[in-house]
Amino acid sequence: MDRILLKNGRIVTVKSKGPKFGEEMADLGVIERGYVVVENGIILDVGSGDGLEFLEDGTEVIDLEGRLVLPGFVDSHTHLVHYGSRENELKLKLEGASYLDILKQGGGILSTVRATRSASYDELYKKALKSLDLMLLWGTTTVETKSGYGLNFEDEIKCLKVAKEIEHPIDIVSTYLGAHAIPEEYKGNVESYIELMINKVMPYIKKRDLQNMWMPFVKRDFSI
């Protein structure tokens, strides 16, 4: 048994009987002098006081000295697997350019699609891994990742395979988002693109279980 006792901390529990609205959202359920007991990677108990009643032989005790303990963040909308960057578009938006203006200049979603299509599996994997490391540093422990920057059979599958096969302490839930945009080669022929998604891409994804999968780690190590 692997047991850890974190004591003397400010514990944010976000305790609630259901969704919070309005002023209720300001109540984070903070325990000012509390403890957290973790056993075999699972939270066993949270409460006020020093938690010494949970001490057993071999328990590792960590004095938080008043530090803050937060639940892991869940990022419910990401495009983890993609290539390229559109940071330059922020300046254009600040100058008043609309999304359609940026799209006409070759930017927007379709610029990321071109970059993603040209990237190899290994390039996408390494970039996604770097992003996950950064997310974890800021406290995210679960991400939902959408595809949608391949917009054809080969590259959507490539991105979904990266999302499924990447190894990281963060839990990953993957979703196929083929209708993120209409690819340039199907401009003016939306029906054919929809048929491609329905008749070829989606059956392939289902057969190989490439979306909506959960990747739990029995014991998580959140150090990088």
C-alpha positions in Angstrom: 0.0 0.0 0.0 1.2 3.5 -0.9 -0.3 6.1 1.3 0.5 9.9 1.4 -0.9 12.3 4.0 -0.8 16.0 2.9 -1.5 18.2 5.9 -1.6 21.8 7.0 -2.8 23.1 3.7 -5.6 25.3 2.2 -7.7 22.7 0.4 -10.0 23.9 -2.4 -12.8 21.2 -2.5 -15.3 22.9 -4.9 -17.8 21.0 -2.8 -21.4 21.2 -4.1 -24.6 19.2 -4.4 -24.9 20.2 -8.0 -24.0 22.8 -10.6 -23.4 26.3 -9.1 -24.9 29.5 -10.5 -24.4 33.2 -9.8 -23.0 34.1 -6.4 -22.7 30.4 -5.5 -19.7 30.2 -7.9 -17.7 32.3 -5.6 -17.9 29.5 -2.9 -14.9 27.3 -3.6 -15.4 25.1 -0.5 -12.0 26.0 1.0 -10.8 24.2 4.1 -8.3 26.6 5.7 -6.3 24.1 7.7 -7.0 20.7 6.1 -5.5 17.5 4.9 -5.7 15.1 1.9 -5.1 11.4 2.1 -3.9 9.7 -1.1 -3.7 5.9 -1.3 -2.4 4.1 -4.3 -2.9 7.2 -6.4 -6.5 7.7 -5.3 -7.8 10.4 -3.0 -9.0 8.5 0.1 -10.2 11.4 2.3 -10.3 15.2 2.6 -11.1 17.1 5.7 -10.1 19.7 8.3 -7.4 19.2 10.9 -4.1 17.3 10.6 -5.5 14.0 9.4 -3.2 12.1 11.8 -5.9 9.4 12.3 -5.0 8.1 8.9 -1.4 7.5 9.8 -0.2 3.9 9.2 3.2 2.3 9.0 4.9 3.6 6.0 2.7 6.6 5.4 4.5 9.5 3.8 3.6 12.7 5.5 4.0 16.0 3.7 3.6 19.3 5.6 2.1 21.8 3.1 2.9 24.7 5.4 -0.2 26.5 4.3 0.2 26.0 0.6 -2.9 25.8 -1.7 -4.2 22.4 -3.0 -6.5 22.5 -6.0 -8.4 19.8 -7.9 -7.0 19.1 -11.4 -8.4 21.3 -14.1 -10.5 19.7 -16.9 -10.0 21.4 -20.3 -13.1 20.4 -22.2 -12.2 22.0 -25.6 -8.8 21.7 -27.1 -7.3 20.9 -30.5 -4.2 19.2 -29.0 -3.0 17.6 -32.2 -2.3 20.1 -34.9 0.7 21.9 -36.5 1.6 25.5 -37.2 0.7 28.7 -35.3 -1.8 31.5 -35.7 -0.4 33.8 -33.1 0.1 36.5 -35.7 -3.7 36.7 -36.2 -4.1 38.3 -32.7 -2.5 41.5 -33.9 -4.7 41.5 -37.0 -7.8 41.1 -34.8 -6.7 43.9 -32.5 -6.4 46.1 -35.5 -10.0 45.3 -36.4 -9.7 42.5 -39.0 -12.6 40.1 -39.0 -12.3 36.3 -39.2 -13.3 36.4 -42.8 -10.7 39.1 -43.5 -8.0 36.8 -42.0 -9.4 33.8 -44.0 -9.1 35.8 -47.2 -5.4 36.5 -46.4 -4.7 32.8 -46.2 -5.1 32.6 -42.4 -7.7 31.1 -40.1 -8.5 27.4 -39.7 -7.4 26.5 -43.2 -3.9 27.7 -42.6 -3.6 25.3 -39.7 -5.1 22.6 -41.9 -2.3 23.1 -44.4 0.4 23.0 -41.7 -1.2 19.9 -40.1 -1.4 18.0 -43.4 2.3 18.7 -44.1 3.4 17.6 -40.7 4.5 14.0 -40.0 3.1 11.8 -37.3 6.3 12.3 -35.2 6.1 16.0 -35.6 2.5 16.1 -34.4 3.3 13.7 -31.5 6.2 15.9 -30.3 4.2 19.1 -30.5 1.2 17.6 -28.7 3.5 16.2 -26.0 5.0 19.6 -25.4 1.6 21.1 -25.1 0.5 18.5 -22.6 3.6 19.2 -20.5 2.7 22.9 -20.4 -1.0 22.2 -19.6 0.1 20.0 -16.7 2.4 22.7 -15.3 -0.7 24.9 -15.1 -2.7 22.3 -13.3 -4.7 20.5 -16.1 -5.1 16.8 -15.5 -7.8 15.9 -18.1 -8.2 17.2 -21.7 -10.7 16.6 -24.4 -9.0 16.8 -27.7 -10.8 17.4 -31.0 -9.5 16.6 -34.4 -10.6 18.8 -37.3 -7.3 20.2 -38.7 -6.8 17.4 -41.2 -10.2 17.6 -42.9 -9.5 14.6 -45.1 -9.3 10.9 -44.5 -5.6 10.4 -44.1 -4.8 13.4 -41.9 -7.8 13.1 -39.6 -6.8 9.5 -39.0 -3.2 10.6 -38.4 -4.3 13.1 -35.8 -6.6 10.7 -34.0 -3.9 8.1 -33.9 -1.6 10.6 -32.2 -4.3 11.4 -29.6 -4.8 7.7 -28.9 -1.2 6.6 -28.8 0.4 9.5 -27.0 1.7 8.6 -23.5 1.3 11.2 -20.8 0.0 11.5 -17.2 -2.8 13.7 -18.4 -6.0 11.8 -19.1 -7.1 12.3 -22.8 -10.6 12.1 -24.2 -10.6 12.2 -28.0 -13.3 13.4 -30.4 -13.6 13.3 -34.2 -14.5 16.8 -35.5 -14.4 16.3 -39.2 -17.0 19.1 -39.8 -14.7 21.7 -38.2 -14.6 23.4 -41.6 -15.0 22.7 -45.2 -11.6 21.8 -46.8 -10.5 23.9 -49.7 -10.7 21.0 -52.1 -14.4 20.6 -51.3 -15.3 24.3 -51.7 -18.7 24.5 -53.4 -19.2 20.7 -52.9 -20.2 20.4 -49.3 -22.4 17.3 -49.9 -19.5 15.2 -51.2 -17.4 16.1 -48.1 -20.3 15.1 -45.8 -20.5 11.8 -47.7 -16.8 11.3 -47.2 -17.1 11.7 -43.5 -20.2 9.5 -43.2 -19.2 6.7 -45.5 -15.5 6.5 -45.1 -14.0 8.4 -42.2 -16.5 7.6 -39.4 -16.8 3.9 -40.1 -13.0 3.6 -40.0 -12.8 5.5 -36.7 -15.4 3.4 -35.1 -13.8 0.1 -36.2 -10.5 1.1 -34.8 -11.8 2.9 -31.7 -10.1 6.1 -32.5 -12.4 8.5 -30.6 -14.1 9.0 -27.3 -11.6 6.8 -25.5 -10.4 7.2 -21.9 -6.8 6.8 -21.1 -6.5 6.3 -17.3 -3.3 5.8 -15.4 -3.7 3.6 -12.4 -1.0 5.5 -10.7 -0.3 9.0 -11.9 3.0 10.8 -11.6 2.4 14.5 -12.3 6.0 15.5 -12.3 7.7 16.4 -15.5 
